[in-house]
Amino acid sequence: MSDSSFIPPAKPEIGEAEIEAAVRVLRSGMVVQGPEVKGFEEEFSAFVGGVHCVAVNSGTSALHLGLLAMGIGPGDEVLVPSFSFAASANAIRLVGADPVFVDIDPASYCIDPAAAAAAVTERTRAVMPVHLYGHPADMTAIGELAATHDLAVIEDAAQAHGAVWDGRPVGSFGRTAAFSFYPTKNMHSLEGGMVSTADAETARMLRLLRNQGMEQRYANEVVGANMRLTDVAAAIGRVQLAKLAGWNEQRRTNAARLDAGLAELDGVVAPPVAAEATHVYHQYTVRILDGHRDAVQQQLQQAGVGSAVYYPTPIHRLRPFLPDAHPHNRDWDLPATEQAAAEVLSLPVHPALSEAEVDRVVAAVADALEAVRR
Ligand SMILES: *Cc1c(COP(=O)(O)O)cnc(C)c1O
C-alpha cells in the first residue's frame, strides 16, 4: 500500500476460512444450537482455564444472563465503573437493579477497588469489574472486596479475551464473566457472546435462561429468554478463536513499538501495564495532555491515521442514567472518570498493522503534538 493510505482504528477479519466455515454450516442444515455451538463452548472453555462456557447471541446478553442467573433484580445494587461501554450498566438496569457508579484507577482505567469498597451498602449484591481496553482489573483486590462483603463478581471481559491477571485468565475469577464477539473485538463471530462460570449449578441455570427456561423441549423449568447463538456464528467464532493467541501476541508487539516511539514525546502518556497483568490491547489508549486531545485527533485524521475516543461520555452522563431519568439515579462524583473521558485517545494497534504503519502512527502523533502546541 502507498504511504498515504488511511490506517483504520480497527480492522475486523472475515477471511476465506471464516466464509468457508459459514457456508459449510449453512449447507449442513444444522444452524442453531448444534454441534458448532457445542464445539465453540468447549474450545473457549479450554481458553479460560477449563470453566463452564455458555454461548449466547451477544456480550450484552452474556452480562444480562449472568445477572439473571444470580437472581439480581429490583432493590439490588451493582457496583460498576462509569468509564465503560453503556452495555455494562444497561445489563444491570435491564434486570431492574441499580448501577452504582464507581470511579476508576487512572493507571489501568479499570474500577478502583478502594472506591468500590467505599460504595458498598446493605443493598449491594454484586460488583462488575470491566477489563477495559484489554487490561485486567485488579482481581486480587476485587476478590477480597467480594469476600468481605459477600458480593458476587460479574466480570465484563468483553474487551479482554486472553488477558491474564496474576497467572489466571480473565473469565475464570467471577461467579460469571461475559465475553463479546462483536466484529471490532479481539475476535468475533459477527455477533455473539460467551458466559463463563466455574460453578456447575450456575452453568445449568445459564443454559436454561438462554433457551426459554428449557433443557428438555416443553419441560420449562424457569422463565427464560431466547439468547441462543447460531451455528453459523459459532463456526466463525471457532475459526477466529484458533487465531486469537497469535493476534493478541501481534497486538502486544505493536503496542511495544508504539510505547517505544511515544516515550520520546511530551504531552502524551502511553498506557501503563500493572505488574500482575498481561494486556491484550483491545485498544491502545493514550492520554493527550493539556486539553489538546480533540485537536490531536483531527490532525491524525488529516494525516491518514484513524483514532477513536472510548468513551467521550461516561455512562453516568448518558441520558438514561441522569438523575431525572430514573427514581434511583443520582449525581456522581467521579473525577478520575471525567479526566479520562477528556484525555483518552485510542490509536491503531490491531494485528493487521505493518511495522511501517505503526511507525507512521508514531510519526503522525509527534507531528500532531507539535502542530497543536505551536
Ligand atoms: C462490546 C462491549 C459489551 C457488549 O458486547 P456486545 O457483543 O456488543 O453486546 C459490553 N461491555 C463492554 C465493555 C464492551 O466493550
The ligand as an SDF file (V2000), in Angstrom:
LIG
                    3D

 15 15  0  0  0  0  0  0  0  0999 V2000
  -18.6850   -4.6080   23.4140 C   0  0  0  0  0  0  0  0  0  0  0  0
  -18.9020   -4.4950   24.8820 C   0  0  0  0  0  0  0  0  0  0  0  0
  -20.0350   -5.0450   25.5120 C   0  0  0  0  0  0  0  0  0  0  0  0
  -21.2070   -5.6020   24.7620 C   0  0  0  0  0  0  0  0  0  0  0  0
  -20.9240   -6.5790   23.8250 O   0  0  0  0  0  0  0  0  0  0  0  0
  -21.9350   -6.7730   22.5780 P   0  0  0  0  0  0  0  0  0  0  0  0
  -21.4900   -8.0560   21.9920 O   0  0  0  0  0  0  0  0  0  0  0  0
  -21.7440   -5.6090   21.6850 O   0  0  0  0  0  0  0  0  0  0  0  0
  -23.3180   -6.8430   23.1220 O   0  0  0  0  0  0  0  0  0  0  0  0
  -20.1120   -4.9890   26.8830 C   0  0  0  0  0  0  0  0  0  0  0  0
  -19.1590   -4.3910   27.6180 N   0  0  0  0  0  0  0  0  0  0  0  0
  -18.0680   -3.8280   27.0580 C   0  0  0  0  0  0  0  0  0  0  0  0
  -17.0490   -3.2030   27.9400 C   0  0  0  0  0  0  0  0  0  0  0  0
  -17.9150   -3.8500   25.6660 C   0  0  0  0  0  0  0  0  0  0  0  0
  -16.8410   -3.2640   25.1170 O   0  0  0  0  0  0  0  0  0  0  0  0
  1  2  1  0
  2  3  1  0
  2 14  2  0
  3  4  1  0
  3 10  2  0
  4  5  1  0
  5  6  1  0
  6  7  2  0
  6  8  1  0
  6  9  1  0
 10 11  1  0
 11 12  2  0
 12 13  1  0
 12 14  1  0
 14 15  1  0
M  END
$$$$
